Amino acid sequence: MTTTSSTQAQTGSVKAGTPAVEFTHRLTEVAGTVETFLVERLGPEVGPGEIARPPRLMEAMRHAVLGGGKRLRPFLAIETARMLGGSEAAALAAGAGIELVHCYSLVHDDLPAMDDDDMRRGKPTVHKAYDEATAILVGDALQTLAFEIVADPTWQPDARIRADLVLGLARASGLGGMVGGQLLDLTAEGRFGAANMDVDDTLRMQAMKTGAILAFSVEAGAIVGGADEGQRAALLRYGLALGQAFQIADDILDREASPEAMGKATGKDKDAGKATLVDRLGIDGARAECDRLVGVCEDAVGAWGEKARILRDAARFTVARKT
């Protein structure tokens, strides 16, 4: 479970009583709630419609999901819904589903055929701790469990809302979103022949690979919270800018942070020839773009005033984090 001290380490030192402390406290609180929800979903007990839960699969799924991560995606879903007066229980379930899709993507992304990483969140990747076949099946199982949770009426009785959430998550994580973006990322490495991605190509790839799921995290909260068309459009602007800022900040950290701080290998993106805005704009230019995107986020939620303080803080956290 994420601790207050570890969350503060991610954002740098902060003073008691400041908005940063309030934000990290809330981020930690939500991360703990999400962790508890995920522990319950990943237990050994057979669920409705299931025949059995193979122990090795469940153990490897827990290895992939529990005890690490900022839980930023469910945090965004929960806080957006809370701002709008929506059900926190429904937002928690939706956010947990999104987090499981994110975790599945990390398991598959770490495989030798993809990024070939040995460490994730400070511990061996699933294919290193177990084996490649198990890792593939863990990713498959996490993805399907994610949609099961989002579609379950236990937390969201409104079938129309559940359908909107399932549809949105499928689109954000599928061929036109995360998975398609991963293919473009491999393309940029030259896996399928010579590639020359310009700034627009890089932005499109990052918007799909990373931004789509982050933006949907906000949109999921908007759906649960009953946002109207104008509100959803504003929150989508926020989510898209946040997703882009997150990826740029990640690329900066890959160049500047230590493997110990990140809990995984760093510097691999440059070695692999991946397309990043750090390469296109330089470190200073990338930082300036992050600052611009934070401004877009703040402007997008301006109509909510003080109610949107946590979302504004989340945008600042995205670019100031140290891991």
C-alpha positions in Angstrom: 0.0 0.0 0.0 1.3 3.5 -0.8 2.4 5.4 2.3 2.3 9.1 3.0 6.1 9.3 3.1 6.5 7.5 -0.2 4.0 9.7 -1.9 5.8 12.8 -0.5 9.0 11.4 -1.9 7.4 11.3 -5.3 6.6 15.0 -5.2 9.7 16.3 -3.3 9.7 17.8 0.2 6.6 19.7 1.3 5.6 21.7 4.3 2.8 20.8 6.7 -0.5 22.6 6.0 0.3 23.5 2.4 -2.0 22.4 -0.5 0.7 19.9 -1.6 0.4 18.2 1.8 -3.3 18.1 1.5 -3.1 16.7 -2.0 -0.6 14.0 -1.1 -2.7 13.0 1.9 -5.7 12.6 -0.3 -3.8 10.7 -2.9 -2.5 8.3 -0.3 -5.9 7.9 1.2 -7.5 7.0 -2.1 -4.6 4.7 -3.0 -5.3 2.8 0.2 -8.9 2.5 -0.6 -8.1 1.3 -4.1 -5.6 -1.2 -2.8 -8.2 -2.7 -0.4 -10.7 -3.0 -3.2 -8.1 -4.7 -5.4 -7.0 -7.1 -2.7 -10.6 -8.2 -2.3 -11.0 -8.8 -6.0 -7.8 -10.8 -6.2 -8.5 -13.2 -3.4 -8.6 -17.0 -3.8 -12.3 -17.2 -3.4 -14.2 -18.4 -6.5 -16.5 -15.7 -7.8 -20.0 -15.9 -9.5 -19.8 -17.8 -12.8 -16.2 -18.9 -12.1 -15.2 -22.6 -12.0 -11.8 -22.2 -10.2 -9.1 -19.7 -9.6 -5.7 -21.3 -10.3 -3.3 -20.5 -7.4 -0.3 -19.7 -9.6 -2.3 -17.3 -11.8 -3.8 -15.5 -8.8 -0.4 -15.2 -7.1 1.1 -13.8 -10.2 -1.8 -11.4 -10.7 -1.3 -10.1 -7.1 2.4 -9.7 -7.8 1.5 -7.5 -10.8 -1.1 -5.3 -9.1 -0.6 -5.0 -5.4 1.8 -3.1 -3.3 2.9 -0.4 -5.7 1.9 2.4 -8.0 0.5 5.8 -7.4 -3.1 4.7 -8.3 -3.4 8.0 -10.2 -5.9 6.7 -12.7 -8.5 5.6 -10.1 -7.7 8.7 -8.2 -8.7 10.9 -11.1 -12.0 8.9 -11.6 -12.9 9.1 -7.9 -12.0 12.8 -7.5 -13.8 13.8 -10.7 -17.0 12.0 -9.6 -16.7 13.5 -6.1 -16.4 17.0 -7.5 -19.6 16.4 -9.4 -21.4 14.8 -6.5 -21.4 11.3 -7.9 -21.2 8.0 -6.1 -17.7 7.3 -4.7 -18.4 3.5 -4.6 -19.3 3.5 -8.3 -16.3 5.7 -9.1 -14.0 3.4 -7.1 -15.2 0.3 -9.1 -14.7 2.2 -12.4 -11.3 3.4 -11.3 -10.2 0.0 -10.1 -11.2 -1.4 -13.5 -9.1 1.2 -15.3 -6.2 0.5 -12.9 -6.4 -3.3 -13.8 -6.2 -2.4 -17.5 -3.2 -0.2 -16.8 -1.5 -3.1 -14.8 -2.2 -5.6 -17.6 -0.6 -3.2 -20.1 2.5 -3.0 -17.9 2.8 -6.8 -17.6 2.7 -7.1 -21.4 4.8 -4.1 -22.0 7.6 -5.6 -19.9 7.7 -8.8 -21.9 10.9 -9.6 -23.9 9.0 -9.1 -27.2 8.0 -5.6 -26.1 10.2 -3.4 -23.9 12.1 -6.4 -22.2 12.2 -5.0 -18.7 13.4 -6.9 -15.6 12.1 -4.6 -12.9 8.8 -2.8 -12.3 7.9 -0.8 -9.2 11.0 -2.0 -7.4 10.5 -5.7 -7.9 11.0 -8.3 -10.7 8.6 -8.0 -13.6 6.0 -10.8 -13.8 7.8 -12.8 -16.5 11.0 -12.6 -14.4 9.3 -13.6 -11.2 7.3 -16.4 -12.9 7.7 -17.0 -16.7 6.6 -15.5 -20.0 3.6 -17.7 -20.5 2.3 -16.9 -17.0 2.9 -13.2 -17.6 0.8 -13.3 -20.8 -2.0 -15.0 -19.1 -1.8 -12.6 -16.1 -2.3 -9.7 -18.6 -5.2 -11.5 -20.2 -6.9 -12.2 -16.9 -6.4 -8.6 -15.6 -8.0 -7.2 -18.7 -11.1 -9.4 -18.5 -11.4 -8.9 -14.7 -11.3 -5.1 -15.4 -14.3 -5.3 -17.6 -16.1 -7.6 -15.3 -15.8 -5.1 -12.4 -16.9 -2.2 -14.5 -19.9 -4.1 -15.9 -20.9 -5.4 -12.4 -24.2 -3.9 -11.2 -23.1 -4.3 -7.6 -21.4 -0.9 -7.6 -23.4 0.8 -10.4 -27.0 -0.2 -10.8 -27.7 2.1 -13.8 -27.2 -0.1 -16.9 -26.8 2.9 -19.1 -23.9 4.3 -17.1 -22.3 0.8 -17.0 -22.6 0.6 -20.7 -21.0 4.0 -21.2 -18.1 3.0 -18.9 -17.5 -0.3 -20.7 -17.6 1.3 -24.1 -15.3 4.2 -23.1 -12.8 1.8 -21.5 -12.8 -0.4 -24.5 -12.1 2.5 -26.8 -9.4 4.1 -24.6 -7.5 0.8 -24.2 -8.0 -0.7 -27.6 -6.8 -0.4 -31.2 -7.5 3.3 -31.4 -6.1 4.0 -28.0 -3.5 2.3 -25.8 -2.9 -0.8 -27.8 -2.7 1.1 -31.1 -0.3 3.6 -29.4 1.9 0.7 -28.3 2.2 -0.5 -31.9 3.1 3.0 -33.0 5.7 3.1 -30.2 7.3 -0.1 -31.6 7.1 1.4 -35.1 9.1 4.4 -33.9 11.9 2.1 -32.7 12.3 0.8 -36.3 10.9 -2.6 -35.5 9.1 -2.8 -38.8 11.4 -0.8 -41.0 12.8 2.7 -41.0 10.6 5.3 -39.2 10.8 9.0 -38.9 8.3 10.4 -36.5 7.9 14.2 -36.3 6.4 16.2 -33.4 2.8 15.6 -34.5 3.4 11.9 -35.0 5.0 11.7 -31.5 2.1 13.5 -29.9 -0.4 11.2 -31.6 1.4 8.1 -30.4 1.6 9.4 -26.9 -2.0 10.5 -26.8 -2.9 6.9 -27.7 -0.4 4.9 -25.7 -0.6 6.9 -22.4 -3.1 9.8 -22.7 -6.2 7.8 -23.7 -6.4 5.8 -20.5 -5.6 8.8 -18.3 -8.2 11.0 -20.2 -10.8 8.2 -19.8 -10.1 8.1 -16.0 -11.4 11.6 -15.8 -14.2 10.9 -18.2 -15.2 7.8 -16.2 -15.6 10.1 -13.1 -17.7 12.5 -15.3 -19.9 9.6 -16.4 -20.4 8.4 -12.8 -21.0 12.0 -11.7 -23.7 12.7 -14.2 -21.8 15.5 -16.1 -23.7 17.2 -18.9 -22.3 17.6 -22.4 -20.5 20.8 -21.7 -19.0 19.6 -18.5 -17.8 16.4 -20.2 -16.2 18.4 -22.9 -14.3 20.5 -20.4 -13.2 17.5 -18.4 -12.1 15.8 -21.6 -9.9 18.8 -22.4 -8.4 18.5 -18.9 -7.9 14.7 -19.3 -6.2 15.0 -22.6 -3.8 17.7 -21.5 -3.1 15.8 -18.3 -2.3 12.6 -20.2 0.1 14.5 -22.5 1.8 16.2 -19.6 2.2 12.9 -17.8 3.9 11.3 -20.7 6.3 14.2 -21.2 7.2 14.2 -17.5 7.8 10.4 -17.8 10.2 11.0 -20.7 12.1 13.6 -18.7 12.3 11.2 -15.7 13.6 8.4 -18.0 16.5 10.7 -18.8 17.2 12.3 -15.4 15.9 9.9 -12.6 17.9 7.0 -11.2 16.7 3.4 -11.5 16.5 3.3 -7.7 14.1 6.2 -7.6 12.0 4.9 -10.5 11.9 1.2 -9.4 12.8 0.2 -13.0 15.5 0.7 -15.6 16.0 4.3 -16.9 17.6 5.6 -20.1 16.2 2.7 -22.1 13.9 4.9 -24.3 16.8 6.8 -25.8 18.8 3.6 -26.3 15.8 2.0 -28.0 15.3 5.0 -30.3 11.8 5.6 -29.0 10.0 8.8 -30.1 9.7 11.3 -27.3 9.2 15.1 -27.1 12.4 15.3 -25.1 14.2 14.3 -28.3 12.1 16.7 -30.4 12.1 19.7 -28.0 15.0 19.2 -25.7 14.7 19.0 -21.9 14.0 22.7 -21.4 11.4 22.7 -24.2 9.7 19.6 -22.8 9.5 21.2 -19.4 8.0 24.4 -20.9 5.4 22.2 -22.7 4.6 20.5 -19.4 4.0 23.9 -17.8 1.8 25.0 -20.7 -0.3 21.8 -20.4 -0.8 22.4 -16.7 -2.2 25.8 -17.6 -4.6 24.1 -20.0 -5.7 21.7 -17.3 -6.3 24.6 -14.8 -8.3 26.5 -17.4 -10.4 23.5 -18.3 -11.7 23.1 -14.8 -11.9 26.8 -14.0 -15.7 26.8 -14.0 -15.7 24.5 -10.9 -13.7 27.0 -8.8 -12.6 25.6 -5.4 -14.4 22.3 -6.1 -11.7 21.5 -8.7 -8.7 22.2 -6.4 -7.8 18.5 -6.2 -7.9 18.2 -10.0 -5.7 21.3 -10.4 -3.3 19.8 -7.8 -3.3 16.5 -9.7 -2.1 18.4 -12.9 0.7 20.0 -10.9 1.6 16.7 -9.3 1.8 15.0 -12.7 4.7 17.2 -13.8 6.4 17.7 -10.4 6.6 14.0 -9.4 9.9 12.4 -8.9 8.9 8.8 -9.9 
